[in-house]
Amino acid sequence: MTVAAGDVAPRVKTRRGTPLLLVLGVAALVAGFTLPWIAPSKVAMSLMAQSLFDALLATSVGFLVRQNGRVSFGQAAFFGLGGYVFAILVARSLVTPEVALVLALAVPTLVAFLFGLVVARVTGVAHAMLTLAIGQALYEIAFRWRELAKGDDGMSFDLPARLFGLPTRGLQDPAVMVVLAWSILVVALLGLKLFSQSRTGQIAAAIRDNEERARFIGFSTTLPRALVYAIAALIAAIAGTLQATYNGYIAPQMFHWSLSGAALVMAIVGGAKFIVGPAIGAIVLFYIKDLAGQFAEYWPAIVGTVLVVVTLVMPEGIVGLIKRIGGLGQRR
């Protein structure tokens, strides 16, 4: 029995690259503890925390695009579901805070997996419309069902005194939340990188590139796609739970399609084909919107112009441009 060189190369690359990847991950985690000292004020730290929530949501969208080759207009469904499950369970003391947190992450993940078993068979516009439909369905429920969480007014809630034995007061402190959100983002990016190098991740990528051929040689194409949907939903749910916890507030806008669209734009701006691209795009776009809002009344027009320029000049996003510049420098 012979083994093709292409079958061996990915495994060798994974074994050699993993130690360096872990070192870079640890360095990034350590760097996160310096962020509160970099920010000049609590307002700046609060903005940084919000940008990191966006980065997590954009990362989930980018992972879906990169690993499944599918565009989702309903990723906000899992973002909102995570925040709503946690807030409602905690506010009504239906379960312990620890169980509420686990369910806030488990419910969106399970829903996405089951949903993925269906939409994995659909492509193109139909797929985009299905993802949009589930997000808008949850938005309408949250918007109109006032007994659930006060409908379109949204609902404030108080955090429990302790979570897993630790005081929760710091979760609404900008400095603590910045470090926590940054650490979660780094771990998520590291996990997604390792997943993409794993056997399951490579199978999912093969299905993305040529589903018919992958099915012909004996791979199940539905389960790997559904697993990618579930992982992407987990990351979105983490972002939604962090935002709800930090703000002590939930609202139907957490489910709205415009949030899914914004996350997709962030992923494209940063470079959806790269692991860190969506997170970088989210942070850059967040601060562009903030600066434009400070200096101009019609700031959406400025943001739109920037997006058009970025799309034309950097088709592979910010990370793609940086990589291209680095490649040119090495050749010279």
C-alpha positions in Angstrom: 0.0 0.0 0.0 1.4 3.4 -1.0 0.7 6.7 0.6 0.5 9.9 -1.4 2.9 12.7 -0.4 -0.1 15.0 -0.1 -1.6 12.8 2.6 1.6 12.9 4.7 2.5 16.6 4.3 -0.4 18.1 6.3 0.4 15.8 9.3 4.1 16.7 9.3 3.3 20.4 9.0 0.9 20.1 12.0 3.4 18.4 14.2 6.1 20.9 13.4 3.9 24.0 13.7 2.0 23.2 16.8 4.7 24.1 19.4 5.3 27.4 17.7 1.5 28.0 17.6 1.3 27.3 21.4 4.2 29.7 22.1 2.5 32.4 20.1 -0.8 31.7 21.9 0.8 32.0 25.3 2.6 35.2 24.3 -0.7 36.7 23.1 -2.4 35.7 26.4 0.3 37.4 28.4 0.1 40.5 26.2 -3.6 40.7 27.0 -2.9 41.6 30.6 -1.1 44.8 29.5 -4.2 46.1 27.6 -5.8 47.9 30.7 -2.5 49.9 31.0 -2.5 50.8 27.4 -6.1 52.2 27.4 -6.1 55.8 28.6 -9.5 55.7 30.4 -12.3 53.5 31.4 -14.3 54.7 28.4 -11.5 53.5 26.1 -11.4 50.2 27.9 -15.1 49.8 27.6 -14.9 50.5 23.9 -12.1 47.9 23.6 -14.3 45.3 25.4 -17.1 46.0 22.9 -14.7 45.6 20.0 -13.6 42.3 21.3 -17.2 41.0 21.5 -17.5 42.0 17.8 -14.2 40.2 17.1 -15.5 37.0 18.6 -18.8 37.2 16.5 -16.8 38.0 13.3 -14.5 35.1 14.0 -17.4 32.7 14.2 -18.7 34.0 10.8 -15.2 33.9 9.3 -14.7 30.3 10.5 -18.0 29.3 8.8 -16.9 30.9 5.5 -13.4 29.5 5.6 -14.2 26.0 6.8 -17.5 25.3 5.1 -17.4 27.8 2.2 -20.8 29.1 3.2 -22.1 32.6 4.0 -24.4 33.0 7.0 -26.8 35.9 7.5 -28.1 34.5 10.7 -25.1 34.2 13.0 -26.6 36.8 15.3 -29.2 34.1 16.2 -26.7 32.2 18.2 -25.1 35.5 19.6 -28.5 36.5 20.9 -29.5 33.1 22.0 -26.5 32.8 24.3 -27.1 36.2 25.9 -30.9 35.5 26.3 -30.6 32.1 27.8 -28.1 33.2 30.4 -29.9 36.4 31.3 -33.4 34.9 31.6 -32.2 31.9 33.6 -30.2 34.1 36.0 -32.9 36.9 36.3 -35.6 34.3 37.2 -33.4 32.1 39.3 -34.5 29.0 37.3 -31.2 27.3 37.8 -27.9 28.0 39.4 -25.6 30.6 37.7 -23.1 27.9 36.7 -25.8 25.8 35.0 -27.2 28.9 33.4 -23.8 29.7 31.9 -23.4 26.1 30.6 -26.8 26.2 29.0 -26.2 29.6 27.5 -23.3 27.9 25.5 -24.8 24.5 25.0 -28.2 25.4 23.7 -27.0 27.6 20.8 -24.4 24.9 19.9 -27.0 22.1 19.9 -29.5 24.2 17.9 -26.8 25.0 15.4 -25.7 21.4 15.0 -29.3 20.3 14.4 -29.8 23.2 12.1 -26.6 22.4 10.3 -27.8 18.8 9.5 -30.5 20.5 7.4 -28.9 23.5 5.8 -25.7 21.6 5.0 -27.6 20.1 2.1 -28.5 23.5 0.7 -26.2 25.8 -1.2 -26.2 29.3 -2.7 -29.0 31.8 -2.1 -31.2 29.2 -0.5 -28.6 28.6 2.2 -28.3 32.3 2.9 -32.0 32.7 3.1 -32.4 29.8 5.5 -29.8 31.3 7.9 -31.5 34.7 7.6 -34.9 33.1 8.4 -33.8 31.4 11.6 -32.2 34.6 12.9 -35.2 36.7 12.0 -37.6 34.2 13.6 -35.8 34.4 16.9 -35.7 38.2 16.5 -39.5 38.3 16.1 -40.0 36.1 19.1 -37.8 38.2 21.3 -39.4 41.4 20.0 -43.0 40.5 20.4 -43.0 38.1 23.4 -43.1 40.6 26.2 -43.4 38.0 29.0 -40.1 36.4 27.9 -37.8 39.4 28.3 -40.0 42.6 28.0 -40.1 42.5 24.3 -38.7 45.4 22.3 -37.9 47.3 25.5 -35.2 44.8 26.4 -34.5 43.5 29.9 -31.9 44.5 32.6 -30.7 41.9 35.0 -28.4 41.6 38.0 -25.5 39.2 38.0 -25.3 36.6 40.7 -22.9 37.4 43.6 -20.6 34.5 42.6 -20.0 32.3 39.6 -18.0 29.1 40.0 -17.0 30.4 43.4 -15.5 33.6 42.1 -17.0 37.1 42.6 -18.8 38.4 39.5 -18.4 42.1 40.3 -15.4 42.3 38.1 -17.3 41.1 35.0 -18.8 44.5 34.6 -15.5 46.3 35.2 -13.9 47.3 31.8 -10.4 46.3 32.7 -11.4 42.8 33.8 -13.7 42.3 30.9 -11.0 43.4 28.4 -8.5 40.9 29.7 -11.2 38.1 29.9 -12.6 38.8 26.4 -9.0 39.0 24.9 -8.0 35.7 26.6 -11.1 34.0 25.3 -10.5 35.4 21.8 -6.9 34.1 21.8 -8.0 30.6 23.0 -10.8 30.5 20.4 -8.4 31.5 17.6 -5.8 28.9 18.8 -8.5 26.2 18.9 -9.8 27.0 15.4 -6.3 26.9 14.0 -5.8 23.4 15.6 -9.2 22.3 14.4 -8.3 23.4 10.8 -5.1 21.3 11.0 -6.9 18.2 12.5 -8.2 15.3 10.4 -11.8 16.5 10.8 -10.9 20.1 9.8 -9.1 18.8 6.7 -12.1 16.7 5.8 -14.4 19.7 6.1 -12.0 21.7 3.9 -12.0 18.9 1.3 -15.8 18.9 1.3 -15.8 22.7 0.9 -13.5 22.4 -2.1 -15.2 19.5 -3.8 -18.1 17.9 -2.0 -18.9 15.4 -4.8 -15.4 14.0 -4.8 -15.4 13.8 -1.0 -18.6 11.9 -1.0 -17.4 9.6 -3.8 -14.3 8.5 -1.8 -16.5 7.6 1.2 -16.6 10.7 3.5 -19.9 11.8 5.1 -20.4 15.4 4.0 -23.2 16.3 6.4 -21.8 15.7 9.8 -18.5 17.6 9.3 -20.5 20.6 8.0 -22.9 20.4 10.9 -19.9 20.2 13.3 -18.5 23.4 11.8 -21.9 25.1 12.3 -21.9 24.0 15.9 -18.4 25.3 16.6 -19.2 28.6 14.9 -22.4 28.9 17.0 -20.4 28.2 20.2 -18.1 31.1 19.5 -21.0 33.4 18.7 -22.8 32.3 21.9 -19.7 33.1 24.0 -19.6 36.6 22.5 -23.4 37.1 23.2 -23.1 35.9 26.7 -20.1 38.1 27.4 -21.9 41.2 26.1 -25.0 40.4 28.1 -23.0 39.9 31.2 -20.9 43.0 30.8 -23.9 45.3 30.0 -26.4 43.5 32.4 -28.9 44.0 29.6 -30.4 42.1 26.7 -32.5 43.3 23.7 -34.0 41.8 20.5 -31.4 43.7 18.5 -29.0 41.0 19.5 -30.8 38.7 17.0 -31.2 41.2 14.2 -30.0 40.4 10.7 -28.1 43.7 10.5 -25.7 42.4 13.2 -25.1 39.2 11.2 -24.4 41.4 8.1 -22.0 43.6 10.1 -20.1 40.6 11.3 -19.8 39.3 7.8 -18.5 42.7 6.6 -16.0 42.6 9.5 -14.8 39.2 8.4 -14.4 40.3 4.8 -12.5 43.5 5.7 -10.1 41.6 7.9 -9.7 38.6 5.5 -12.2 35.7 5.9 -9.7 33.2 4.6 -7.3 33.8 7.5 -7.8 32.6 11.1 -7.1 36.0 12.6 -8.5 38.1 9.7 -12.2 38.5 11.0 -11.0 39.5 14.5 -8.7 42.2 13.1 -11.4 43.4 10.7 -13.9 43.7 13.5 -11.6 45.7 15.7 -10.5 48.0 12.9 -14.0 48.6 11.7 -15.3 49.2 15.2 -12.8 52.0 15.8 -13.4 53.4 12.3 -17.1 53.7 13.1 -16.4 55.2 16.5 -14.1 57.9 15.0 -16.4 58.6 12.1 -19.3 59.1 14.6 -17.3 61.6 16.6 -16.4 63.8 13.6 -19.3 63.6 11.2 -23.1 63.5 11.4 -23.4 61.2 8.4 -20.8 58.8 9.6 -22.3 55.7 7.9 -21.4 57.3 4.5 -17.8 57.5 5.6 -17.8 53.9 6.8 -19.4 52.8 3.5 -16.7 54.6 1.5 -14.0 53.0 3.5 -15.6 49.6 2.9 -15.7 50.2 -0.9 -12.0 51.2 -0.9 -11.0 48.2 1.2 -12.9 45.8 -1.1 -11.3 47.2 -4.2 -7.8 47.7 -2.9 -7.6 44.7 -0.6 -9.7 41.8 -2.0 -8.2 39.4 0.6 -8.7 41.9 3.4 -6.3 43.5 5.8 -4.4 40.3 6.7 -4.1 39.4 3.0 -2.6 42.8 2.2 -0.1 42.5 5.1 0.9 39.0 3.9 1.3 40.3 0.3 3.5 43.1 1.4 5.6 40.7 3.6 6.0 38.4 0.6 7.2 41.2 -1.6 9.7 42.3 1.0 11.1 38.8 1.2 11.5 38.5 -2.5 13.4 41.8 -2.6 
